[in-house]
């Protein structure tokens, strides 16, 4: 059974790496995407470390619910995926890409929380264009970037890094990845780190 799950995850990751961008841009019109241009790869300083408790927060979701990190303690592992801005090229590939690897999250008893500093109306319009996403998309709009600031991934320009935090069921940070903001992160990294939580 475990080998079957690993094979399933590997196949999904392969599909994403081959067809992910094509699948995304078939749903989002390129004329609606705003290109930020080439940005400094990383422009913030982390305020948390692996092994520390993850700072709690409560944020509004596109679904209309308020979502807190603490509501998952003792129940689920959590992946926080911070992305810089809606309607930008890389972010518009990254969020739908998580649909393709959903089985990895299910197999590892993990929820995904996507976070941007955009407001809810913007996120509502964007998520409708990029297609259905299975996870909560949260707005860190006001106070602007407050959660991103807690984690140390808020940029001086007013948006966030492209960052992933994996938090275990005890609420402890187990993995941090701050990627080059100009590039889509390799989903294999997140999948492999989630598998480590099962050991």
C-alpha positions in Angstrom: 0.0 0.0 0.0 2.8 2.4 1.0 4.7 1.6 -2.3 1.5 2.3 -4.2 1.1 5.7 -2.5 4.7 6.6 -3.3 4.2 5.7 -7.0 1.0 7.7 -7.1 2.8 10.8 -5.6 5.7 10.4 -8.1 3.4 10.2 -11.1 1.4 13.2 -10.0 4.6 15.2 -9.6 5.8 14.1 -13.0 2.5 15.2 -14.5 2.8 18.6 -12.9 6.3 19.2 -14.0 5.4 18.3 -17.6 1.9 19.8 -18.0 1.3 22.1 -15.0 1.9 25.5 -16.7 -0.1 24.4 -19.8 -3.0 23.4 -17.7 -3.0 26.7 -15.8 -2.7 29.1 -18.7 -5.4 27.3 -20.7 -7.8 28.7 -18.0 -6.3 32.1 -17.3 -6.1 34.6 -20.1 -2.6 35.9 -20.6 -4.0 39.4 -21.0 -5.2 39.3 -17.4 -1.8 38.4 -16.0 0.5 41.3 -14.8 4.2 40.7 -15.1 6.1 42.2 -12.2 9.4 41.9 -14.1 12.6 40.5 -12.7 12.7 41.0 -8.9 15.4 40.6 -6.3 15.2 36.8 -5.6 14.8 37.1 -1.8 14.3 40.4 0.1 13.4 39.7 3.7 14.8 38.0 6.8 13.1 35.0 8.4 11.8 35.5 12.0 11.1 31.8 12.7 13.2 28.6 12.6 12.7 24.9 12.1 11.9 23.4 15.5 10.0 26.4 16.8 6.3 26.7 17.3 4.6 28.3 14.3 3.1 31.7 15.1 -0.7 31.5 15.2 -3.0 33.6 13.1 -6.6 34.1 12.0 -7.2 35.2 8.4 -10.3 35.5 6.2 -10.7 32.9 3.4 -12.1 33.3 -0.1 -14.7 30.8 1.1 -16.0 33.3 3.6 -14.7 31.5 6.7 -12.1 32.7 9.2 -9.3 30.2 9.3 -6.8 29.9 12.2 -3.6 27.9 12.3 -4.4 26.7 15.8 -7.6 25.0 14.6 -5.5 22.3 13.0 -3.3 21.6 16.0 -3.6 17.9 17.1 -5.6 17.2 13.9 -3.6 17.9 10.7 -0.2 18.8 9.4 -0.3 22.2 7.7 1.6 23.7 4.7 1.6 27.4 4.5 2.2 28.6 0.9 2.9 32.3 0.7 2.8 33.8 -2.8 3.5 37.4 -3.7 0.4 38.5 -5.7 -2.7 37.4 -7.5 -2.8 37.8 -11.3 1.0 37.4 -11.7 2.6 34.7 -13.9 4.3 32.4 -11.4 1.6 32.6 -8.7 -1.0 31.8 -11.3 0.9 28.6 -12.1 1.8 27.7 -8.5 -1.6 27.6 -6.8 -3.4 25.5 -9.5 -0.3 23.2 -9.5 -1.2 22.1 -6.0 -4.4 20.5 -7.4 -2.3 18.1 -9.3 -0.5 16.9 -6.2 -3.5 16.8 -3.9 -3.1 13.1 -3.2 0.2 13.7 -1.5 -1.5 16.1 1.0 -4.3 13.5 1.6 -1.9 10.7 2.1 0.1 12.7 4.7 -3.0 14.0 6.5 -2.0 17.6 5.6 -4.0 20.7 4.8 -2.7 23.5 2.6 -3.3 27.2 3.3 -2.5 29.5 0.5 -1.7 33.1 1.6 -1.3 36.4 -0.2 -1.5 40.1 0.8 -4.3 40.7 -1.8 -7.8 41.6 -0.5 -10.7 39.1 -0.6 -12.4 40.5 -3.7 -9.2 40.3 -5.7 -8.6 36.7 -4.5 -12.1 35.8 -5.3 -11.8 37.0 -8.9 -8.3 35.4 -9.3 -9.2 32.0 -7.9 -12.3 31.9 -10.2 -10.0 32.5 -13.2 -7.3 30.0 -12.3 -9.9 27.3 -11.7 -11.1 25.4 -8.7 -8.6 25.0 -5.9 -9.2 22.5 -3.1 -7.5 24.4 -0.3 -8.2 27.6 1.6 -6.9 30.8 0.0 -6.4 33.4 2.7 -6.0 37.1 2.6 -3.2 38.8 4.7 -4.4 42.1 3.4 -5.2 44.0 6.7 -3.3 44.8 8.8 -1.3 44.6 5.6 1.0 41.6 5.6 0.7 41.1 9.4 1.1 37.3 9.2 3.9 37.5 6.6 5.7 39.8 9.0 5.4 37.4 11.9 7.1 34.7 9.8 9.6 37.1 8.3 8.6 36.8 4.6 7.2 40.3 4.1 9.1 42.4 1.5 9.7 46.1 1.7 7.7 46.5 -1.5 4.5 45.4 0.2 4.1 41.8 -0.9 5.5 38.5 0.3 8.3 36.1 -0.6 7.4 32.9 -2.3 7.7 30.7 0.7 6.6 27.4 2.1 6.4 26.4 5.8 5.5 22.8 6.8 4.0 22.6 10.3 3.4 19.3 12.1 0.3 18.3 14.1 1.9 19.6 17.3 2.2 23.1 15.7 6.0 22.9 15.2 7.7 24.1 12.1 9.4 21.2 10.4 10.5 22.7 7.1 11.0 26.2 5.6 11.7 27.0 1.9 12.0 30.6 0.7 12.4 30.3 -3.0 13.5 32.7 -5.7 10.4 34.9 -6.2 10.9 34.8 -9.9 10.6 31.0 -10.2 8.0 28.4 -9.5 9.1 26.1 -6.6 9.7 22.4 -7.4 6.7 20.6 -6.0 8.8 17.5 -5.4 10.6 19.3 -2.5 7.3 19.8 -0.6 6.1 16.3 -1.4 9.3 14.7 -0.1 9.3 16.8 3.1 5.6 15.8 3.8 6.6 12.2 3.4 9.2 12.7 6.2 6.4 13.5 8.6 5.1 10.0 8.3 8.3 8.5 9.8 
